[in-house]
Amino acid sequence: MYDFANSGFTTVVITAVFNTYFVAVVAGNAVWATLAWSAALSVSYALILVTAPVLGAYADARGAKKTLLAAATLGCVAGTAGLALAGPHDLVLAMALLVLANFCFGSGENLIAAFLPELARGRSLGRLSGWGWGLGYLGGIATLGTCLAYITWAQGRGHTAEQYVPVVLLITAGIFALAALPTYLLLRERAVPTAVRAGRGIVGLSLERLGATLGHAARYPDMGRFLVCVVFYQAGIQAVITLAAIYAQQALGFATRDTLVLILAVNFCAAAGALALGHLQDRWGHVRTIAFTLLGWILVILLAWSATAPGRFWLAASLAGLCMGSTQAAGRALIGYFSPPGRRAEFFGLWGLAVKLASILGPLTYGVVNWASGGDHRLAILITGLYFVVGLLVLGGIDTRRGRRAALARASA
């Protein structure tokens, strides 16, 4: 239910509505508007990178995952509701609240994932994680669908974006808060607090754990190479997620309602892609499956870059949805395949750090290229697509059997 609850934030604020409102209304379609949006997101992801080890260590040592999750949820809900106050030229306010809301979202995402080993064991971990992922897409669809219904009603009465977008943000914040209630009413904190050694504070403990994890990962070359691959291809994915709606409106002239319908379709395609490729992955192999999806992403970029009419962009967006769900599911599965049984949490933590680093690189690259080119969104999307090409090249040197043997050998050592 928490996956269901928080997905509305990314779908409405990051992907579909507020991003385009930020560029067109808050920043007044300035040449640097897309760069300002990307920079705010990059700051929030950098803060997550810095604080995640400390928060994780504190949550483990004090048995405080649920307490910290409550604080992160309140921060994201309050930040989302606060964005309703950001109107034309309220750039500093909008960027500050965006950093707050996205930082709290990302921190909550890490904390809720830490409950998984307490709720399931062995092969059930993947099943429960899959259910959560699927419910997340449904949550995004439900929140966006509610907002679309309101926007259709508001536009029918002649309301402008400055009038209906603030209400959409309040709707999103309200759904997040209500849908997260089952987590706080039913989920128990099962972790037992542990004592911190004398002379070692929480910060020291977290840095010690992070250093040990990086040292362990260095012993697994195929795992390390795949984490590098993840940084590159996720940079491309994160750019598409955060900037697709901006591209649709700025480069192709999509109206707000058309963009929301498009994002709804993308979410349905993403759910279908995750389910379909999850079954095929066992037959094709992990690396081959991911390579197939990266080729699909390259085609998405070429279609979007060359699109001059809505039809081709709709095709690109639908294919992006299929690739998004399947790439995310396949990548997470390969991390699990390469992880020694006793260190899975460590390596999934590194995977999370790689994704957050990619979340900085991808959107920031798009924003810088767009600004440097005088607002050329087509060039920006084309340059961003190079991340998928590099990811595919790095992926080619990975040997899944060798990586699996290394994981099993270390586990039995």
C-alpha positions in Angstrom: 0.0 0.0 0.0 2.9 2.4 0.5 4.1 1.7 -3.0 0.5 2.5 -4.1 0.5 5.7 -2.0 3.8 7.3 -3.0 3.6 6.6 -6.8 1.2 9.4 -7.3 3.9 11.9 -6.3 6.3 10.8 -9.0 3.6 10.4 -11.6 1.9 13.8 -11.1 4.7 16.0 -9.7 7.8 14.6 -11.4 6.5 13.1 -14.6 3.2 14.6 -15.8 1.9 17.9 -14.4 4.1 20.0 -12.2 7.2 19.6 -14.3 5.5 21.3 -17.3 3.9 23.8 -15.0 7.2 24.7 -13.5 8.8 25.3 -16.9 5.9 27.2 -18.5 4.4 29.1 -15.6 6.8 29.3 -12.7 9.9 29.9 -14.8 7.9 31.7 -17.6 9.4 29.5 -20.4 12.8 31.0 -19.9 15.7 29.4 -21.8 17.1 28.1 -18.5 13.8 26.8 -17.2 14.4 23.1 -18.0 17.9 23.4 -16.5 16.5 24.9 -13.3 14.0 22.0 -13.0 16.8 19.4 -13.6 19.1 21.2 -11.1 16.5 21.1 -8.3 16.0 17.4 -8.8 19.7 16.8 -8.9 20.2 18.6 -5.6 17.5 16.5 -4.0 19.1 13.3 -5.3 22.6 14.4 -4.1 21.2 15.0 -0.6 19.7 11.4 -0.7 23.1 10.0 -1.7 24.8 11.8 1.2 22.2 11.0 3.9 21.0 7.5 2.9 23.8 5.6 4.6 23.4 7.7 7.8 19.6 7.2 7.8 19.9 3.5 7.1 22.4 3.0 9.9 20.3 5.0 12.3 17.2 3.0 11.4 18.9 -0.3 11.9 20.7 0.7 15.1 17.6 2.2 16.7 14.9 0.0 15.1 13.4 3.3 13.8 12.4 2.5 10.2 8.8 3.3 10.8 9.5 6.5 12.7 11.7 7.8 9.9 9.3 6.6 7.3 6.5 8.7 9.0 8.8 11.8 8.9 9.7 11.2 5.3 6.0 10.8 4.3 4.9 13.9 6.2 7.8 15.9 4.5 6.8 14.7 1.0 3.1 15.3 1.6 3.7 18.8 3.0 6.2 19.7 0.3 3.7 18.5 -2.4 0.9 20.5 -0.9 3.2 23.5 -0.5 4.0 23.5 -4.2 0.4 24.7 -4.7 1.6 28.1 -3.5 4.2 28.4 -6.3 2.8 30.6 -9.0 4.4 32.7 -11.7 8.0 33.9 -10.9 8.0 32.0 -7.5 11.1 30.2 -8.6 13.0 30.0 -5.3 9.9 28.8 -3.5 9.1 26.2 -6.1 12.7 24.8 -6.2 13.0 24.7 -2.4 9.8 22.8 -2.0 10.6 20.5 -4.9 14.0 19.6 -3.3 12.2 19.0 0.0 9.4 16.8 -1.4 11.7 14.8 -3.7 14.3 14.3 -1.0 11.6 13.0 1.4 10.1 10.8 -1.3 13.5 9.2 -2.1 14.3 8.7 1.6 10.9 7.1 2.2 11.5 4.8 -0.8 14.7 3.5 0.7 13.1 3.0 4.2 10.0 1.1 2.9 12.3 -1.2 0.9 14.1 -2.1 4.2 10.9 -3.7 5.5 10.9 -6.3 2.8 13.2 -8.9 4.5 11.0 -8.7 7.6 7.9 -9.5 5.6 9.0 -12.3 3.3 11.7 -15.0 3.0 13.6 -16.6 0.2 11.8 -16.7 -3.1 8.8 -14.9 -1.6 11.0 -11.7 -1.6 10.7 -11.4 -5.3 7.0 -12.1 -5.4 6.2 -9.5 -2.7 8.5 -7.0 -4.3 6.7 -7.6 -7.6 3.3 -7.1 -6.0 4.5 -3.8 -4.6 5.9 -2.7 -8.0 2.6 -3.5 -9.7 0.6 -1.7 -7.0 2.9 1.2 -7.5 1.9 1.5 -11.2 -1.8 1.2 -10.2 -1.3 3.9 -7.6 0.2 6.2 -10.1 -2.7 5.5 -12.5 -5.3 6.1 -9.8 -3.8 9.4 -8.7 -3.2 10.6 -12.2 -6.7 9.5 -13.3 -8.3 11.4 -10.5 -6.3 14.5 -11.4 -7.2 14.1 -15.1 -10.9 14.0 -14.2 -10.6 17.2 -12.2 -8.5 19.0 -15.0 -11.1 18.0 -17.6 -13.8 19.5 -15.4 -11.8 22.6 -14.7 -10.9 23.2 -18.3 -14.5 22.8 -19.3 -15.3 25.8 -17.1 -12.5 27.9 -18.5 -10.0 27.5 -15.7 -6.4 28.1 -16.5 -3.3 26.1 -15.4 -2.6 28.7 -12.7 -6.1 27.8 -11.2 -6.2 24.0 -11.6 -2.6 22.9 -11.0 -2.6 24.0 -7.3 -5.7 21.9 -6.8 -4.1 18.9 -8.5 -1.1 19.2 -6.2 -3.5 19.2 -3.1 -5.3 16.1 -4.6 -2.0 14.3 -5.0 -0.8 15.1 -1.5 -4.2 14.0 0.0 -4.2 10.7 -1.8 -0.6 10.0 -0.7 -1.5 10.7 2.9 -4.7 8.6 2.9 -3.3 5.7 1.0 -0.3 5.5 3.3 -2.5 5.1 6.4 -2.6 1.3 6.2 1.2 1.2 6.5 1.0 3.1 9.8 -2.0 1.3 11.1 -1.0 -2.3 10.2 2.8 -2.5 9.7 4.9 -3.4 12.7 8.5 -2.5 13.3 10.1 -6.0 13.8 13.7 -4.9 13.9 15.4 -5.0 17.3 17.5 -2.0 18.2 21.2 -2.8 18.5 23.8 -1.1 20.6 26.4 1.1 18.9 30.0 0.4 20.0 31.6 2.9 22.4 33.2 5.7 20.5 31.3 5.0 17.3 28.4 7.3 16.5 25.7 6.8 13.9 27.6 8.7 11.2 30.8 6.7 11.9 28.9 3.5 11.8 27.2 4.3 8.5 30.5 5.3 6.8 32.0 2.1 8.1 29.2 0.0 6.6 29.3 1.8 3.3 33.1 1.3 3.1 32.7 -2.4 3.9 30.1 -2.8 1.2 32.2 -1.1 -1.4 35.1 -3.3 -0.4 32.9 -6.4 -0.8 31.6 -5.3 -4.2 35.1 -4.9 -5.5 35.6 -8.6 -5.2 32.8 -9.2 -7.8 34.0 -7.8 -11.2 30.8 -8.7 -13.0 28.6 -7.1 -10.3 30.8 -4.0 -10.4 30.6 -3.8 -14.2 26.9 -4.1 -14.1 26.6 -1.3 -11.5 28.5 0.9 -13.9 26.1 -0.2 -16.6 23.1 0.7 -14.3 24.4 4.2 -13.8 24.5 4.8 -17.6 21.2 3.3 -18.7 19.3 4.5 -15.6 20.6 8.0 -16.4 18.7 7.8 -19.7 15.6 6.3 -18.1 15.5 9.0 -15.4 15.8 11.7 -18.0 12.9 10.3 -19.9 10.8 9.9 -16.7 11.4 13.5 -15.5 11.4 15.3 -18.9 9.1 13.4 -21.2 6.1 15.6 -20.5 8.2 18.8 -20.9 9.4 17.5 -24.2 5.9 16.6 -25.4 4.6 20.1 -24.6 7.6 22.2 -25.6 8.7 20.3 -28.7 5.4 18.9 -29.9 2.8 21.3 -28.5 0.9 18.8 -26.4 -1.9 20.2 -24.2 -2.0 19.3 -20.5 -4.9 16.9 -20.9 -3.2 15.2 -23.8 0.0 14.8 -21.8 -1.9 13.2 -18.9 -3.6 10.7 -21.1 -0.2 9.9 -22.6 1.3 9.3 -19.2 -1.6 7.1 -18.2 -1.0 4.9 -21.2 2.7 4.7 -20.5 1.9 3.4 -16.9 -0.3 0.7 -18.3 2.4 -0.3 -20.8 5.1 -0.3 -18.0 3.0 -2.7 -16.0 2.6 -5.0 -19.0 6.3 -4.8 -19.8 7.3 -5.8 -16.3 5.0 -8.8 -16.3 5.9 -10.0 -19.8 9.7 -9.6 -19.6 9.7 -11.1 -16.1 8.6 -14.5 -17.6 10.8 -14.2 -20.7 13.9 -13.4 -18.7 14.2 -16.9 -17.3 14.3 -18.2 -20.9 16.5 -15.6 -22.5 19.0 -14.9 -19.7 19.5 -11.7 -17.7 22.0 -10.0 -19.9 20.3 -10.8 -23.2 17.0 -9.5 -21.8 18.5 -6.2 -20.6 20.3 -5.8 -23.9 17.0 -6.3 -25.7 15.3 -3.6 -23.6 18.2 -1.1 -24.1 17.9 -1.5 -27.9 14.2 -0.7 -27.3 15.2 2.4 -25.4 17.5 3.6 -28.3 14.6 3.1 -30.7 12.4 5.2 -28.3 14.9 8.1 -28.4 15.2 8.0 -32.2 11.4 8.0 -32.5 10.9 10.9 -30.1 13.7 12.9 -31.7 12.3 12.5 -35.2 8.6 12.9 -34.2 7.0 16.0 -35.7 3.4 14.8 -35.1 1.6 13.3 -32.1 1.3 9.8 -33.7 5.0 9.0 -33.7 5.5 10.4 -30.2 2.6 8.2 -29.0 4.4 5.2 -30.4 7.7 6.2 -28.7 5.9 6.8 -25.4 4.2 3.4 -25.5 7.4 1.6 -26.3 9.1 3.6 -23.5 6.5 2.2 -21.1 7.1 -1.3 -22.1 10.9 -0.8 -21.8 10.7 1.0 -18.5 8.8 -1.8 -16.7 10.9 -4.6 -18.2 14.3 -2.8 -17.7 13.6 -2.1 -14.1 12.5 -5.6 -13.3 15.3 -7.3 -15.2 18.0 -5.1 -13.6 16.8 -5.8 -10.1 16.7 -9.5 -10.8 20.3 -9.5 -12.1 21.5 -7.7 -9.0 19.9 -10.5 -6.9 21.5 -13.1 -9.2 25.0 -11.6 -8.6 24.6 -11.1 -4.8 25.9 -13.6 -2.3 23.0 -14.8 -0.1 24.5 -13.2 3.0 25.0 -9.8 1.4 22.0 -9.1 -0.7 20.9 -6.1 1.3 24.4 -4.6 0.9 24.3 -5.0 -2.9 20.8 -3.8 -3.3 21.9 -0.7 -1.3 24.6 -0.2 -3.9 22.1 -0.6 -6.7 20.0 2.1 -5.1 23.0 4.4 -4.9 23.7 3.8 -8.6 20.1 4.7 -9.5 20.3 7.9 -7.5 23.6 8.9 -9.1 21.9 8.2 -12.5 19.0 10.4 -11.4 21.4 13.3 -11.1 23.3 12.6 -14.4 20.5 12.1 -16.8 18.1 15.0 -16.1 21.1 17.4 -15.5 22.6 16.4 -18.9 19.3 17.1 -20.6 18.9 20.4 -18.8 22.5 21.6 -19.6 22.2 20.6 -23.3 18.8 22.3 -23.6 20.1 25.5 -22.0 23.4 25.6 -24.0 21.5 25.0 -27.3 19.1 27.8 -26.6 16.1 25.6 -25.8 16.6 22.8 -28.3 14.7 19.9 -26.8 15.3 17.6 -29.8 19.1 17.9 -29.4 18.8 17.4 -25.6 16.8 14.1 -26.0 19.2 12.9 -28.7 22.3 13.5 -26.5 20.7 11.9 -23.5 20.0 8.8 -25.6 23.8 8.2 -25.7 23.6 7.0 -22.1 21.7 3.9 -23.4 24.4 3.3 -26.1 27.1 3.4 -23.5 25.1 1.2 -21.1 24.7 -1.4 -23.9 28.5 -1.4 -24.6 29.3 -1.9 -20.9 26.7 -4.6 -20.6 28.5 -6.6 -23.4 31.4 -7.4 -21.1 29.3 -9.1 -18.4 29.5 -12.9 -17.9 26.4 -14.0 -15.9 27.8 -17.5 -15.2 31.1 -16.1 -13.9 29.3 -13.5 -11.8 27.0 -16.2 -10.3 30.0 -18.5 -9.6 31.7 -15.7 -7.8 28.7 -15.0 -5.6 28.2 -18.6 -4.7 31.9 -19.1 -4.0 32.0 -16.2 -1.6 28.9 -17.4 0.1 30.3 -20.8 0.8 33.8 -19.5 1.7 
